[in-house]
Amino acid sequence: MKKFFSKKNLIILGGILLIFLIGNFLTVNYLDNYLKNQIISSINENQNSPYKIEIDKVQVNLIGRKVTLTKIKVRTDTTLVQQKGKPKASIDVEKIVLEGTSIQKYITDGEWHANKIILQNPILDIKYIADSVQGVSRAVDTVANFVVAPLSVGVLEIQNLTGQYHYNSTSIIKLNTLNLEIENARWLKPPTFRFSSDKIKLSFKGLYHQTSDFTQRVDVLDGALNKVSFDTSYIDVLRFSDAKLLIDNYAMAHQNGTNFNIGKIDYQNNLMKVKNIELSQDLDEKLEMKAEQLEAHHLDWQALQRQLIKADKILVFNPNLSILKDRNRHNEPAAKKMPYQWKVGLAIDTLQIQKGNIVYSERAEGLDGIGNLAFDSLNMMALNFHNFEESNPVKIKANMYFMKESKIEIAMEMPLNKDTFEGKINGFCTQIEMPSLNKMISPITRFEATQGVIQKAWFDAKINDGLAEGNFYITYNDLKVSWLKKNSDKKRKFLSGLLNTAIKNNAEGKKGKINYQREYNDSLLRYVWRSIRSGLITSMLP
């Protein structure tokens, strides 16, 4: 043992250790410079590429199998991006750390494999010179263009990403702060961008999206997605098996006068709960809506590839709607179809509304007064709410209180997958005071009820290409009416007397005819009301 620790052996051992340290230093220093030059040259060697990369320093730790890149910058040649229609990109990353990396694999095959990659404080500023409407796919393609080779990594972590992305001349996405962690990330380079991951955790604050038509804002998002895949080879396709997402304060404002606000979206295990919904618009109809909560059961996110929304059931709790139809101020809309006939990606097996309240107001052409219809405690069930070619007709059943006193039940059936408006409608209502209907009837008929009670009314009609035809039956008591002058609310006393003589003051099951052709600006609610009103008026006439 003493011989081993002799002066001679210690000198030899120290020399070996010194040689090892010097060799390790030289090797690491060589690898530092080699990898820096290799990465820079592999991206910059293509003279036709408008993108150039700069790296301040590369540090290799052989023992810890770690590679650190600091102050990474990607810049573009403005002339080349204009010639090639490529995005003008400015990317700055404070630090990239590759932990548990296989340096030999990169040197031999040009592929990065690492247990974990961390991007610290990246800043993106990307703008397309040529117009594009493919915002999501163009964004990922742009970033993927800077990936040197196919990448497989145990965990990819992005810390505090900020930036903005212009994907055409009028559209911009701005992001305040994003944190992202991707487990088992695998992707391929463009032109075909494919990405998959076992799990993605993400959170961001202050997402802002603006186009020429609308602006959107999301204050906060936190969530995780499992078994994720994304593909832009043909169309943006996003799939995942299950997810947990929590979104606070979503808002959208459209230039056509539509504003939409959501307090919170909570998605978990295929159940989405949306709280505090507010919608307002001033298109052909002025509409305001508030709802306490909406639930979507078994929401199918994989359907994004077909640009549709699928759910087994959607429930809306306690909605309050206010609708104003003003014939004096709205121009003819461009589309003359019913709103539900617009081909949108919507597939809901059951749509249910609980305890809704609707106030429908209408101002007749040339008149100042507004008539109101109030529907309270609305409960509605719509089955097969689809508008695909293979879908069956939607069936709607609703019950509510009309003007706070009459109970109404309505059943409708109509195919949503046809351009012609057809179907059938039937229902009944219970007792209601006739004078409460004056503001909605007198502008059209020029007579009003001064007294009378409808004891019961029931109706049945078929709809063919927007024409509703059928029967309306009414039982009423003590009916008295007044005839009004053409352009005022003054009564024509003599004609009112003749009219009261001609009509029946009491009637049992008196029959009227429903006959109403849909006008170009009728919404579904307005169409149903006007069809029923045509039968109500004829049932009371002599």
C-alpha positions in Angstrom: 0.0 0.0 0.0 2.9 2.3 0.8 4.5 1.6 -2.5 1.2 2.5 -4.2 1.1 5.9 -2.6 4.8 6.5 -3.3 5.9 9.8 -4.7 6.6 8.3 -8.1 3.1 6.8 -8.4 1.4 9.9 -7.2 3.2 11.9 -9.9 2.1 9.4 -12.6 -1.5 9.4 -11.3 -1.5 13.2 -11.2 -0.1 13.3 -14.7 -2.8 10.9 -16.0 -5.5 13.0 -14.2 -4.1 16.2 -15.7 -4.0 14.7 -19.2 -7.6 13.5 -18.7 -8.8 16.9 -17.6 -6.9 18.7 -20.5 -8.3 16.1 -22.9 -11.8 16.4 -21.6 -11.5 20.2 -21.8 -10.2 20.1 -25.3 -12.9 17.5 -26.3 -15.7 19.5 -24.8 -14.3 22.7 -26.3 -14.1 21.0 -29.6 -17.6 19.7 -29.3 -18.9 23.1 -28.3 -17.5 24.7 -31.5 -18.3 21.6 -33.6 -22.0 21.5 -32.7 -22.3 25.3 -33.0 -20.9 25.2 -36.5 -22.8 22.1 -37.4 -26.2 23.5 -36.3 -25.5 26.9 -37.9 -24.2 25.4 -41.2 -27.0 22.9 -41.5 -29.6 25.7 -41.5 -27.6 28.3 -43.3 -26.0 26.1 -46.0 -29.1 26.4 -48.2 -28.4 29.6 -50.1 -31.9 29.7 -51.4 -33.4 29.7 -47.9 -34.4 33.1 -46.5 -33.7 32.0 -42.9 -30.4 32.4 -41.1 -29.6 31.3 -37.6 -27.2 32.8 -35.1 -26.0 31.1 -31.8 -24.0 33.0 -29.3 -22.6 29.9 -27.4 -22.9 26.1 -27.3 -21.8 24.3 -24.1 -21.5 20.5 -23.9 -21.5 18.6 -20.7 -20.3 15.0 -21.5 -20.8 13.6 -18.0 -24.3 15.0 -17.6 -25.2 14.4 -21.3 -26.4 18.0 -21.6 -26.1 20.5 -24.4 -26.9 24.2 -23.8 -27.5 26.8 -26.5 -27.6 30.4 -25.5 -28.9 33.5 -27.3 -30.4 31.8 -30.4 -31.6 34.1 -33.2 -33.4 33.4 -36.4 -33.6 36.1 -39.0 -35.0 36.4 -42.5 -33.8 37.9 -45.8 -36.6 40.3 -46.7 -35.9 40.1 -50.4 -36.0 36.3 -50.5 -39.2 35.9 -48.4 -41.0 38.3 -50.8 -39.7 36.3 -53.8 -40.7 32.9 -52.4 -43.8 33.9 -50.5 -42.3 32.7 -47.2 -43.1 34.1 -43.8 -40.9 36.9 -42.5 -39.8 35.5 -39.2 -37.9 36.9 -36.2 -37.3 34.3 -33.4 -35.2 34.9 -30.3 -34.6 32.3 -27.7 -32.7 33.1 -24.5 -31.6 29.5 -23.9 -32.2 26.0 -25.2 -31.2 23.1 -22.9 -31.0 19.5 -24.1 -30.9 17.1 -21.2 -29.9 13.4 -21.6 -29.0 14.0 -25.2 -27.4 11.6 -27.6 -24.7 13.7 -29.1 -23.3 10.8 -31.1 -26.7 10.2 -32.7 -26.8 13.8 -33.9 -23.2 13.8 -35.1 -23.7 10.6 -37.1 -27.4 10.8 -38.3 -28.3 14.5 -37.8 -31.2 13.6 -35.5 -31.8 15.0 -32.1 -32.8 12.6 -29.4 -33.0 13.9 -25.8 -34.8 13.0 -22.6 -35.8 16.7 -22.2 -35.5 19.9 -24.1 -36.2 23.3 -22.5 -36.8 26.5 -24.4 -36.5 29.5 -22.1 -38.2 32.8 -22.9 -38.6 32.5 -26.7 -40.0 35.5 -28.6 -41.7 35.0 -32.0 -42.6 37.6 -34.5 -43.8 36.0 -37.7 -45.5 37.6 -40.7 -46.6 36.2 -44.0 -45.9 38.4 -47.0 -48.5 36.6 -49.1 -52.1 36.4 -47.8 -53.1 33.2 -46.1 -56.2 32.0 -44.3 -54.6 28.9 -42.9 -53.5 30.4 -39.6 -52.9 27.3 -37.5 -51.2 25.2 -40.1 -49.1 28.1 -41.4 -48.0 28.9 -37.9 -46.8 25.3 -37.1 -45.2 24.9 -40.5 -43.3 28.2 -40.0 -41.8 27.1 -36.7 -41.2 23.6 -38.0 -39.1 25.0 -40.8 -36.4 25.8 -38.3 -36.2 22.2 -37.0 -33.0 20.8 -38.5 -34.1 17.2 -38.5 -36.9 14.9 -37.3 -37.0 15.3 -33.5 -37.9 12.9 -30.8 -37.8 14.0 -27.2 -39.0 12.7 -23.9 -40.2 16.1 -22.6 -40.3 19.3 -24.5 -40.8 22.3 -22.3 -41.4 25.9 -23.5 -41.1 28.6 -20.8 -42.6 32.1 -21.1 -43.2 32.2 -24.8 -44.4 35.6 -26.1 -44.9 37.0 -29.6 -47.2 37.7 -32.5 -48.2 36.0 -35.7 -49.6 37.7 -38.8 -51.1 35.2 -41.2 -52.5 37.6 -43.7 -52.5 41.3 -44.3 -55.3 41.9 -41.8 -55.0 39.1 -39.3 -52.8 38.9 -36.3 -52.5 36.6 -33.2 -50.8 38.0 -30.1 -49.7 36.0 -27.1 -48.7 37.4 -23.8 -47.3 34.4 -22.0 -47.4 30.7 -22.8 -46.0 27.7 -20.9 -46.0 24.4 -22.6 -44.8 20.9 -21.6 -45.0 18.0 -24.1 -44.4 14.4 -23.1 -42.9 12.1 -25.7 -42.9 14.6 -28.6 -42.4 13.3 -32.1 -42.7 15.2 -35.3 -41.5 15.4 -38.9 -40.3 18.4 -40.9 -42.4 20.2 -43.6 -43.7 20.1 -46.2 -45.9 17.6 -44.3 -46.1 18.6 -40.7 -47.1 15.7 -38.4 -46.9 15.9 -34.7 -47.9 13.5 -31.9 -47.5 13.4 -28.1 -48.6 11.2 -25.2 -49.6 14.3 -23.1 -49.5 18.1 -23.5 -49.8 20.5 -20.6 -50.3 24.1 -21.5 -51.2 27.4 -19.9 -51.3 30.9 -21.3 -52.4 34.4 -20.5 -53.6 37.1 -22.8 -54.3 35.5 -26.2 -55.5 38.1 -28.6 -56.7 37.4 -32.2 -57.8 40.1 -34.7 -58.9 39.9 -38.3 -60.6 42.3 -40.6 -64.0 40.9 -39.5 -63.6 40.2 -35.7 -61.5 40.2 -32.6 -61.2 37.4 -30.0 -59.7 37.5 -26.6 -58.9 34.8 -24.0 -57.6 35.9 -20.6 -56.4 32.6 -19.2 -56.2 29.0 -20.3 -54.9 26.0 -18.3 -55.2 22.4 -19.4 -53.8 19.1 -20.4 -54.5 16.9 -23.5 -53.7 13.2 -23.7 -52.8 11.1 -26.8 -52.5 14.1 -29.1 -51.9 14.1 -32.8 -51.9 17.0 -35.3 -51.5 16.8 -39.0 -51.5 19.6 -41.7 -50.8 17.3 -44.7 -54.3 17.8 -46.2 -56.4 19.7 -43.7 -55.7 20.8 -40.1 -56.6 17.7 -38.1 -56.4 17.7 -34.3 -57.2 14.6 -32.3 -56.9 13.7 -28.6 -58.3 10.9 -26.4 -59.3 13.0 -23.4 -58.5 16.4 -21.9 -58.9 18.8 -19.1 -59.3 22.5 -20.0 -60.2 25.6 -18.0 -60.7 28.9 -19.8 -61.5 32.2 -18.1 -63.1 35.1 -19.9 -63.5 34.5 -23.6 -64.8 37.4 -25.7 -65.5 37.8 -29.4 -66.7 40.9 -31.3 -67.7 40.8 -35.0 -68.0 43.8 -37.3 -71.6 42.9 -38.1 -72.6 43.9 -34.6 -72.3 40.5 -32.8 -70.7 40.4 -29.4 -70.1 37.2 -27.5 -68.8 36.8 -23.9 -68.2 33.7 -21.8 -67.2 33.8 -18.1 -65.7 30.3 -17.9 -65.3 27.1 -19.9 -64.6 23.9 -18.0 -64.0 20.8 -20.1 -63.3 17.4 -18.5 -63.9 13.8 -19.5 -66.0 14.8 -22.6 -68.3 17.0 -20.5 -68.0 20.8 -21.1 -69.6 23.3 -18.8 -69.9 26.9 -20.1 -70.9 29.6 -17.5 -72.2 33.1 -17.8 -72.9 33.4 -21.5 -73.8 36.7 -23.1 -74.6 37.3 -26.7 -75.8 40.5 -28.4 -76.2 41.2 -32.1 -77.9 43.8 -34.3 -78.3 42.1 -37.7 -81.7 41.6 -39.2 -83.0 41.1 -35.7 -81.7 42.8 -32.6 -80.9 40.0 -30.1 -79.7 39.9 -26.6 -79.2 36.7 -24.7 -77.9 35.7 -21.3 -77.6 32.2 -19.9 -76.4 30.9 -16.5 -74.8 27.7 -17.9 -74.6 25.5 -20.9 -73.5 21.8 -20.8 -72.3 19.8 -23.7 -72.2 16.0 -23.0 -69.8 13.7 -24.8 -68.4 16.5 -27.0 -66.5 15.1 -29.9 -63.4 17.1 -30.5 -62.0 14.7 -33.1 -64.8 16.1 -35.4 -62.6 19.2 -35.8 -61.2 17.5 -38.9 -64.6 17.9 -40.6 -65.2 21.4 -39.2 -68.2 20.3 -37.2 -69.3 20.1 -33.6 -70.8 16.9 -32.2 -72.4 16.2 -28.9 -74.8 13.7 -27.5 -76.7 16.4 -25.5 -76.5 20.1 -25.0 -78.4 21.7 -22.1 -79.0 25.4 -21.7 -80.0 26.5 -18.2 -82.1 29.7 -17.5 -81.5 31.6 -20.7 -83.0 35.1 -21.1 -83.6 36.3 -24.7 -84.7 39.6 -25.9 -85.5 39.9 -29.6 -86.6 43.0 -31.5 -87.8 42.9 -35.1 -88.0 46.4 -36.6 -89.5 46.6 -40.1 -88.5 50.3 -40.3 -84.8 49.9 -40.0 -83.5 46.6 -41.3 -82.5 46.0 -44.9 -83.0 42.8 -46.8 -80.4 40.3 -45.7 -78.1 38.7 -48.3 -79.3 35.1 -47.5 -83.0 34.4 -47.7 -82.9 31.0 -46.0 -83.9 30.3 -42.4 -80.8 30.5 -40.1 -80.8 26.8 -39.4 -80.6 26.1 -43.2 -77.1 27.6 -43.4 -74.8 24.7 -43.7 -72.8 24.6 -40.5 -71.0 21.8 -38.9 -73.5 21.0 -36.2 -74.5 17.5 -34.9 -76.5 17.5 -31.6 -78.5 14.4 -30.7 -80.4 16.3 -28.0 -80.8 20.0 -27.4 -82.5 20.9 -24.2 -83.5 24.3 -22.8 -84.6 24.6 -19.2 -86.5 27.5 -17.6 -85.9 30.0 -20.4 -87.5 33.4 -20.8 -88.1 35.1 -24.2 -89.4 38.6 -25.0 -90.2 39.0 -28.6 -90.9 42.6 -29.8 -92.0 43.8 -33.2 -92.5 47.2 -34.7 -94.7 47.1 -37.8 -93.7 49.0 -40.9 -94.6 52.7 -40.7 -95.6 52.6 -37.0 -93.8 53.8 -33.9 -95.4 51.5 -31.3 -93.7 48.2 -30.3 -95.7 45.1 -29.5 -94.3 42.5 -27.1 -94.8 38.8 -26.6 -93.4 37.3 -23.4 -92.7 33.5 -23.1 -91.8 32.4 -19.6 -90.5 29.2 -18.0 -89.7 27.8 -21.4 -88.7 24.1 -21.5 -87.7 22.7 -24.9 -86.4 19.5 -26.2 -85.0 19.1 -29.8 -84.0 15.7 -31.0 -81.7 15.0 -34.0 -80.5 18.6 -34.4 -78.5 17.8 -37.5 -78.3 19.3 -41.0 -76.4 16.6 -42.8 -77.7 14.8 -45.9 -78.2 11.6 -44.0 -80.0 13.1 -41.0 -83.6 12.6 -40.0 -86.0 15.5 -39.4 -85.5 17.3 -36.2 -88.3 16.9 -33.6 -89.0 19.8 -31.3 -91.3 19.8 -28.2 -91.7 22.9 -26.1 -93.9 24.1 -23.3 -94.0 27.6 -21.7 -96.2 30.3 -20.3 -97.4 33.0 -22.7 -97.8 36.5 -21.3 -97.5 35.1 -17.8 -101.0 33.6 -17.9 -101.5 31.1 -20.7 -99.9 27.7 -20.9 -98.7 26.8 -24.4 -97.4 23.5 -25.8 -96.0 23.2 -29.3 -94.6 20.3 -31.3 -92.7 20.7 -34.6 -91.0 18.4 -37.0 -88.8 19.6 -39.9 -85.8 18.4 -41.9 -82.8 20.6 -41.4 -80.9 19.2 -44.4 -83.1 20.6 -47.1 -83.0 24.0 -48.7 -86.8 24.2 -48.9 -88.5 25.0 -45.6 -91.0 22.3 -44.9 -92.4 20.3 -41.9 -95.4 20.4 -39.6 -96.4 22.2 -36.4 -99.2 21.7 -33.9 -100.1 22.8 -30.4 -102.5 24.4 -28.0 -102.8 27.2 -25.4 -105.0 27.7 -22.4 -106.8 30.8 -21.1 -105.6 34.3 -21.9 -107.1 37.8 -21.9 -107.6 39.0 -25.5 -106.6 42.7 -24.9 -103.0 41.5 -24.0 -102.6 40.6 -27.7 -103.6 44.0 -29.1 -100.1 45.5 -29.7 -99.1 42.5 -31.8 -102.4 42.2 -33.8 -103.9 45.6 -34.2 -101.1 47.1 -36.4 -101.9 44.4 -39.0 -105.7 44.0 -38.6 -106.6 47.6 -37.5 -108.9 46.3 -34.8 -108.3 45.6 -31.2 -110.1 43.6 -28.5 -111.6 45.8 -25.7 -112.6 42.7 -23.8 -112.8 39.0 -24.1 -111.1 35.8 -22.8 -109.7 33.0 -24.9 -110.5 29.8 -23.0 -108.6 27.5 -25.3 -107.0 27.4 -28.7 -105.4 24.6 -30.7 -103.9 24.4 -34.1 -102.4 22.0 -36.7 -100.6 23.0 -39.8 -98.3 21.7 -42.5 -95.4 23.7 -44.0 -94.3 23.3 -47.6 -91.6 25.6 -49.1 -92.3 28.2 -46.4 -96.1 28.1 -46.8 -97.9 27.2 -43.6 -101.5 25.9 -44.1 -103.8 24.4 -41.6 -106.6 24.9 -39.1 -106.9 26.9 -35.9 -109.7 26.4 -33.4 -110.7 28.7 -30.6 -113.1 28.9 -27.7 -113.7 32.4 -26.3 -116.1 34.4 -24.2 -117.4 38.0 -24.1 -115.5 39.3 -27.1 -115.8 43.0 -28.0 -113.7 44.8 -30.5 -113.0 48.3 -31.8 -112.1 49.3 -35.4 -109.1 51.7 -35.6 -108.4 54.4 -38.1 -105.6 53.7 -40.6 -102.8 55.8 -39.3 -103.8 56.3 -35.7 -105.2 54.6 -32.6 -108.4 56.5 -32.8 -111.6 54.3 -32.9 -114.2 54.3 -35.7 -117.2 54.1 -33.5 -119.9 53.4 -36.1 -117.8 50.7 -37.8 -116.9 49.2 -34.4 -120.6 48.9 -33.6 -121.2 47.1 -36.9 -118.3 44.8 -36.3 -119.5 43.8 -32.8 -122.8 43.0 -34.3 -121.3 40.8 -37.0 -118.9 38.8 -34.9 -119.8 36.2 -32.3 -119.3 37.3 -28.7 -119.0 33.7 -27.6 -117.7 30.8 -29.6 -117.0 27.1 -29.0 -114.4 25.6 -31.2 -114.7 28.2 -33.9 -112.5 27.3 -36.9 -110.0 29.6 -38.6 -107.5 29.0 -41.4 -103.7 29.2 -40.9 -102.3 30.6 -44.1 -98.9 32.3 -44.0 -96.0 32.4 -46.5 -92.6 33.0 -44.9 -91.1 36.4 -45.7 -87.3 36.6 -46.5 -86.4 38.0 -43.1 -88.5 35.7 -40.8 -86.6 33.9 -38.1 -88.0 30.6 -36.9 -89.7 32.2 -33.8 -91.2 35.0 -35.9 -92.4 32.5 -38.5 -94.1 30.3 -36.0 -95.8 33.4 -34.3 -97.0 34.8 -37.6 -98.4 31.4 -38.8 -100.4 31.0 -35.5 -101.5 34.7 -35.7 -103.0 34.2 -39.1 -105.2 31.4 -37.7 -106.1 33.4 -34.6 -107.3 36.4 -36.7 -109.4 34.4 -39.1 -111.0 32.4 -36.3 -112.3 35.7 -34.7 -113.5 37.3 -37.9 -117.2 36.9 -39.0 
